[in-house]
Amino acid sequence: MTHTNKTQTSENQTQSHVDEIHQQGYTVVRDAIAPELVAEIRDCLAGLEDEGKMPFSENNFEGFKTGRIFNLLNHSELFAQIPIHDNLLPIGEGMLDHGLLLSSISAIALHPGESAQPIHADTQLLNLVRPHVPISVTCMIAISDYTADNGATRIVPGSHLLKENPEYGGEFNNAISVEFSAGSALFLDSQLWHGGGANNSTEPRIGVVLAYCAGWTRPQENLLLGLPKEKAQRLPRRLQELLGYSIYKGQWGHIARQDPIEQLGSAPGKGMVWDASERKKSQGA
Ligand SMILES: O=C(O)CCC(=O)C(=O)O
Protein backbone atom coordinates (compact mmCIF):
# COMPACT_ATOMS: atom_id res chain seq x y z
CA MET A 1 0.00 0.00 0.00
CA THR A 2 1.25 3.51 -0.74
CA HIS A 3 0.35 6.99 0.47
CA THR A 4 -0.41 9.70 -2.10
CA ASN A 5 0.96 13.21 -1.71
CA LYS A 6 -1.09 16.12 -0.45
CA THR A 7 -0.59 19.60 -1.96
CA GLN A 8 0.14 22.88 -0.13
CA THR A 9 1.08 25.35 2.58
CA SER A 10 -1.01 28.34 3.67
CA GLU A 11 -1.74 28.74 7.38
CA ASN A 12 -4.78 26.48 7.09
CA GLN A 13 -2.80 23.93 5.24
CA THR A 14 -0.05 24.02 7.87
CA GLN A 15 -2.74 23.31 10.46
CA SER A 16 -4.11 20.44 8.39
CA HIS A 17 -0.63 18.87 8.24
CA VAL A 18 -0.28 19.30 12.01
CA ASP A 19 -3.70 17.70 12.49
CA GLU A 20 -2.71 14.80 10.25
CA ILE A 21 0.45 14.17 12.27
CA HIS A 22 -1.61 14.17 15.46
CA GLN A 23 -4.17 11.78 13.95
CA GLN A 24 -2.12 9.34 11.89
CA GLY A 25 1.45 10.06 13.02
CA TYR A 26 2.69 11.44 9.70
CA THR A 27 1.96 13.77 6.80
CA VAL A 28 3.48 14.49 3.39
CA VAL A 29 4.01 18.08 2.21
CA ARG A 30 4.12 17.94 -1.56
CA ASP A 31 6.65 20.17 -3.35
CA ALA A 32 7.84 21.61 -0.05
CA ILE A 33 11.11 22.92 -1.50
CA ALA A 34 11.76 24.33 -4.97
CA PRO A 35 13.25 22.12 -7.72
CA GLU A 36 16.26 24.51 -8.01
CA LEU A 37 17.07 24.00 -4.33
CA VAL A 38 16.64 20.24 -4.72
CA ALA A 39 19.14 20.31 -7.61
CA GLU A 40 21.64 22.41 -5.63
CA ILE A 41 21.40 20.05 -2.66
CA ARG A 42 21.79 17.01 -4.90
CA ASP A 43 24.99 18.49 -6.41
CA CYS A 44 26.32 19.49 -3.01
CA LEU A 45 25.74 16.01 -1.56
CA ALA A 46 27.34 14.42 -4.63
CA GLY A 47 30.41 16.60 -3.99
CA LEU A 48 30.51 15.61 -0.32
CA GLU A 49 30.17 11.97 -1.32
CA ASP A 50 33.08 12.34 -3.78
CA GLU A 51 35.17 13.80 -0.96
CA GLY A 52 34.49 10.64 1.05
CA LYS A 53 32.30 12.43 3.60
CA MET A 54 29.34 10.05 3.26
CA PRO A 55 30.89 6.63 3.92
CA PHE A 56 28.68 3.56 4.30
CA SER A 57 27.60 2.94 7.84
CA GLU A 58 28.75 -0.22 9.58
CA ASN A 59 25.79 -1.43 11.56
CA ASN A 60 22.43 -2.97 10.84
CA PHE A 61 20.46 0.06 12.07
CA GLU A 62 22.16 2.68 9.90
CA GLY A 63 22.68 0.21 7.05
CA PHE A 64 25.73 -1.35 5.43
CA LYS A 65 24.93 0.21 2.04
CA THR A 66 23.80 3.57 3.33
CA GLY A 67 25.96 6.69 3.35
CA ARG A 68 25.19 9.30 5.99
CA ILE A 69 26.50 12.73 6.81
CA PHE A 70 25.58 14.67 9.96
CA ASN A 71 26.05 18.29 11.08
CA LEU A 72 25.22 19.49 7.55
CA LEU A 73 25.28 23.19 8.46
CA ASN A 74 29.01 22.85 9.00
CA HIS A 75 29.48 21.48 5.49
CA SER A 76 27.62 24.09 3.46
CA GLU A 77 25.57 27.24 4.10
CA LEU A 78 23.18 25.91 1.46
CA PHE A 79 21.54 23.83 4.18
CA ALA A 80 20.79 26.90 6.32
CA GLN A 81 17.62 27.48 4.25
CA ILE A 82 16.09 24.16 5.18
CA PRO A 83 15.33 24.25 8.95
CA ILE A 84 13.73 27.72 8.65
CA HIS A 85 11.95 27.04 5.35
CA ASP A 86 8.41 28.51 5.25
CA ASN A 87 6.90 25.18 4.22
CA LEU A 88 8.68 23.19 6.96
CA LEU A 89 9.32 25.20 10.13
CA PRO A 90 5.67 26.21 10.76
CA ILE A 91 4.72 22.52 10.87
CA GLY A 92 7.46 21.86 13.43
CA GLU A 93 6.27 24.90 15.42
CA GLY A 94 2.67 23.72 15.17
CA MET A 95 3.66 20.41 16.73
CA LEU A 96 6.15 21.63 19.34
CA ASP A 97 5.65 25.43 19.80
CA HIS A 98 7.77 28.43 18.77
CA GLY A 99 10.56 27.57 21.22
CA LEU A 100 11.48 24.33 19.43
CA LEU A 101 15.10 23.44 18.63
CA LEU A 102 16.78 21.86 15.66
CA SER A 103 17.66 18.38 16.88
CA SER A 104 19.56 17.11 13.86
CA ILE A 105 20.29 17.88 10.22
CA SER A 106 21.77 15.06 8.18
CA ALA A 107 21.58 13.43 4.78
CA ILE A 108 21.06 9.80 3.85
CA ALA A 109 21.94 8.06 0.60
CA LEU A 110 20.38 4.60 0.58
CA HIS A 111 22.25 2.71 -2.13
CA PRO A 112 21.07 -0.14 -4.38
CA GLY A 113 21.14 -3.47 -2.58
CA GLU A 114 20.43 -1.96 0.85
CA SER A 115 18.05 -4.07 2.90
CA ALA A 116 15.15 -2.72 4.94
CA GLN A 117 16.03 -0.93 8.16
CA PRO A 118 14.57 -2.32 11.40
CA ILE A 119 11.30 -0.61 12.24
CA HIS A 120 11.78 1.69 15.23
CA ALA A 121 10.51 4.87 16.89
CA ASP A 122 13.07 7.68 16.98
CA THR A 123 12.65 8.33 20.70
CA GLN A 124 12.14 4.74 21.81
CA LEU A 125 15.26 4.73 24.00
CA LEU A 126 13.76 7.43 26.21
CA ASN A 127 12.21 6.28 29.43
CA LEU A 128 8.79 7.78 28.78
CA VAL A 129 5.30 6.34 29.07
CA ARG A 130 3.75 6.18 25.57
CA PRO A 131 1.81 7.78 24.05
CA HIS A 132 3.05 11.15 25.25
CA VAL A 133 2.96 14.74 24.03
CA PRO A 134 5.04 15.23 20.88
CA ILE A 135 8.64 15.86 21.87
CA SER A 136 10.28 15.52 18.49
CA VAL A 137 9.26 15.60 14.84
CA THR A 138 11.32 14.13 12.03
CA CYS A 139 11.17 15.62 8.54
CA MET A 140 12.54 13.63 5.60
CA ILE A 141 13.00 15.80 2.49
CA ALA A 142 13.27 13.80 -0.72
CA ILE A 143 16.18 14.83 -2.92
CA SER A 144 15.40 11.94 -5.27
CA ASP A 145 11.94 10.42 -5.67
CA TYR A 146 11.02 8.00 -2.89
CA THR A 147 9.39 4.84 -4.28
CA ALA A 148 8.52 1.48 -2.77
CA ASP A 149 11.16 0.01 -5.10
CA ASN A 150 14.05 2.27 -4.03
CA GLY A 151 13.44 2.09 -0.27
CA ALA A 152 10.83 4.75 0.51
CA THR A 153 10.34 5.11 4.26
CA ARG A 154 7.98 2.47 5.70
CA ILE A 155 5.63 3.49 8.46
CA VAL A 156 2.92 1.92 10.59
CA PRO A 157 0.05 4.45 10.46
CA GLY A 158 -1.36 5.37 13.86
CA SER A 159 1.42 3.60 15.76
CA HIS A 160 2.42 6.89 17.46
CA LEU A 161 -0.63 6.34 19.68
CA LEU A 162 0.36 2.84 20.81
CA LYS A 163 1.58 2.14 24.33
CA GLU A 164 4.50 0.00 23.10
CA ASN A 165 7.59 0.59 21.06
CA PRO A 166 8.14 -1.83 18.16
CA GLU A 167 9.98 -5.06 18.76
CA TYR A 168 13.45 -4.50 17.29
CA GLY A 169 13.96 -6.63 14.20
CA GLY A 170 10.30 -7.71 14.12
CA GLU A 171 8.13 -8.17 11.01
CA PHE A 172 5.37 -5.63 10.48
CA ASN A 173 2.73 -6.63 7.95
CA ASN A 174 0.85 -3.40 8.59
CA ALA A 175 3.79 -1.20 7.47
CA ILE A 176 3.22 0.85 4.31
CA SER A 177 5.74 2.55 2.02
CA VAL A 178 5.25 6.30 1.77
CA GLU A 179 6.01 7.32 -1.81
CA PHE A 180 6.75 10.98 -2.44
CA SER A 181 8.59 12.91 -5.10
CA ALA A 182 11.84 14.90 -4.98
CA GLY A 183 11.23 18.21 -3.19
CA SER A 184 8.42 16.82 -1.06
CA ALA A 185 8.75 16.21 2.67
CA LEU A 186 7.52 13.49 5.00
CA PHE A 187 6.93 14.54 8.62
CA LEU A 188 6.72 11.95 11.42
CA ASP A 189 5.91 12.18 15.10
CA SER A 190 8.96 10.63 16.77
CA GLN A 191 6.72 8.00 18.41
CA LEU A 192 5.67 6.62 15.01
CA TRP A 193 7.02 3.18 14.10
CA HIS A 194 9.01 3.50 10.90
CA GLY A 195 12.19 2.59 9.04
CA GLY A 196 13.90 2.92 5.68
CA GLY A 197 12.82 0.40 3.01
CA ALA A 198 14.99 -1.94 0.93
CA ASN A 199 16.53 -0.40 -2.17
CA ASN A 200 15.80 -2.86 -5.00
CA SER A 201 16.42 -0.26 -7.71
CA THR A 202 19.61 0.68 -9.51
CA GLU A 203 19.83 4.26 -8.17
CA PRO A 204 20.46 5.66 -4.70
CA ARG A 205 17.53 7.08 -2.72
CA ILE A 206 18.70 10.42 -1.36
CA GLY A 207 17.16 12.54 1.39
CA VAL A 208 17.92 15.32 3.85
CA VAL A 209 16.66 14.53 7.33
CA LEU A 210 15.79 17.21 9.83
CA ALA A 211 14.54 16.63 13.31
CA TYR A 212 13.02 19.33 15.47
CA CYS A 213 12.66 18.75 19.20
CA ALA A 214 10.80 20.54 21.98
CA GLY A 215 12.82 23.42 23.45
CA TRP A 216 13.06 21.66 26.82
CA THR A 217 14.60 18.43 25.49
CA ARG A 218 18.12 17.55 24.39
CA PRO A 219 18.81 17.67 20.63
CA GLN A 220 20.22 14.52 19.04
CA GLU A 221 23.21 16.35 17.57
CA ASN A 222 25.19 18.84 19.63
CA LEU A 223 24.88 21.57 17.03
CA LEU A 224 26.02 24.33 19.38
CA LEU A 225 29.45 22.74 19.61
CA GLY A 226 29.31 21.23 16.12
CA LEU A 227 29.20 24.58 14.39
CA PRO A 228 32.07 27.04 14.97
CA LYS A 229 30.94 30.40 16.35
CA GLU A 230 32.11 32.29 13.22
CA LYS A 231 29.80 30.14 11.12
CA ALA A 232 26.90 30.45 13.56
CA GLN A 233 27.28 34.26 13.46
CA ARG A 234 26.56 34.29 9.73
CA LEU A 235 23.28 32.39 10.02
CA PRO A 236 19.82 33.98 10.07
CA ARG A 237 18.71 34.82 13.61
CA ARG A 238 15.80 32.34 13.59
CA LEU A 239 18.21 29.53 12.77
CA GLN A 240 20.58 30.68 15.53
CA GLU A 241 17.63 30.44 17.93
CA LEU A 242 16.82 26.93 16.67
CA LEU A 243 20.43 25.89 17.30
CA GLY A 244 20.02 26.80 20.97
CA TYR A 245 21.06 30.46 20.99
CA SER A 246 17.79 31.19 22.75
CA ILE A 247 16.02 30.78 26.10
CA TYR A 248 13.02 28.44 26.17
CA LYS A 249 10.05 30.14 27.86
CA GLY A 250 12.45 32.61 29.46
CA GLN A 251 13.83 29.94 31.78
CA TRP A 252 15.70 27.08 30.07
CA GLY A 253 19.03 27.60 28.34
CA HIS A 254 20.26 30.88 29.85
CA ILE A 255 23.89 31.58 30.75
CA ALA A 256 23.88 33.31 34.14
CA ARG A 257 20.65 35.04 33.09
CA GLN A 258 22.16 36.04 29.76
CA ASP A 259 20.55 35.09 26.44
CA PRO A 260 23.08 32.84 24.64
CA ILE A 261 22.46 34.77 21.42
CA GLU A 262 24.51 37.61 22.92
CA GLN A 263 27.54 35.32 22.54
CA LEU A 264 27.09 35.79 18.79
CA GLY A 265 27.03 39.58 19.20
CA SER A 266 23.25 39.80 18.68
CA ALA A 267 20.71 41.63 20.81
CA PRO A 268 18.99 39.49 23.47
CA GLY A 269 15.44 38.23 23.03
CA LYS A 270 12.73 38.64 25.67
CA GLY A 271 15.06 37.82 28.57
CA MET A 272 14.23 35.91 31.71
CA VAL A 273 10.62 35.14 32.57
CA TRP A 274 11.30 36.16 36.20
CA ASP A 275 11.85 39.74 35.03
CA ALA A 276 8.68 39.87 32.95
CA SER A 277 6.49 41.50 35.62
CA GLU A 278 9.13 44.18 36.36
CA ARG A 279 9.43 44.88 32.63
CA LYS A 280 5.67 45.31 32.39
CA LYS A 281 5.68 47.72 35.35
CA SER A 282 8.47 49.84 33.87
CA GLN A 283 6.60 49.96 30.55
CA GLY A 284 3.52 51.22 32.42
CA ALA A 285 1.50 48.14 31.57
O1 LIG B 1 15.82 6.34 5.65
C1 LIG B 1 14.66 6.30 6.07
O2 LIG B 1 13.67 6.26 5.34
C2 LIG B 1 14.41 6.32 7.56
C3 LIG B 1 15.67 6.51 8.36
C4 LIG B 1 15.44 6.45 9.81
O3 LIG B 1 14.34 6.34 10.29
C5 LIG B 1 16.57 6.52 10.73
O4 LIG B 1 17.72 6.32 10.31
O5 LIG B 1 16.33 6.73 11.95
The ligand as an SDF file (V2000), in Angstrom:
LIG
                    3D

 10  9  0  0  0  0  0  0  0  0999 V2000
   15.8160    6.3370    5.6540 O   0  0  0  0  0  0  0  0  0  0  0  0
   14.6560    6.2970    6.0710 C   0  0  0  0  0  0  0  0  0  0  0  0
   13.6720    6.2550    5.3390 O   0  0  0  0  0  0  0  0  0  0  0  0
   14.4110    6.3240    7.5610 C   0  0  0  0  0  0  0  0  0  0  0  0
   15.6670    6.5060    8.3610 C   0  0  0  0  0  0  0  0  0  0  0  0
   15.4360    6.4490    9.8090 C   0  0  0  0  0  0  0  0  0  0  0  0
   14.3370    6.3400   10.2910 O   0  0  0  0  0  0  0  0  0  0  0  0
   16.5740    6.5150   10.7340 C   0  0  0  0  0  0  0  0  0  0  0  0
   17.7170    6.3220   10.3130 O   0  0  0  0  0  0  0  0  0  0  0  0
   16.3340    6.7280   11.9540 O   0  0  0  0  0  0  0  0  0  0  0  0
  1  2  2  0
  2  3  1  0
  2  4  1  0
  4  5  1  0
  5  6  1  0
  6  7  2  0
  6  8  1  0
  8  9  2  0
  8 10  1  0
M  END
$$$$
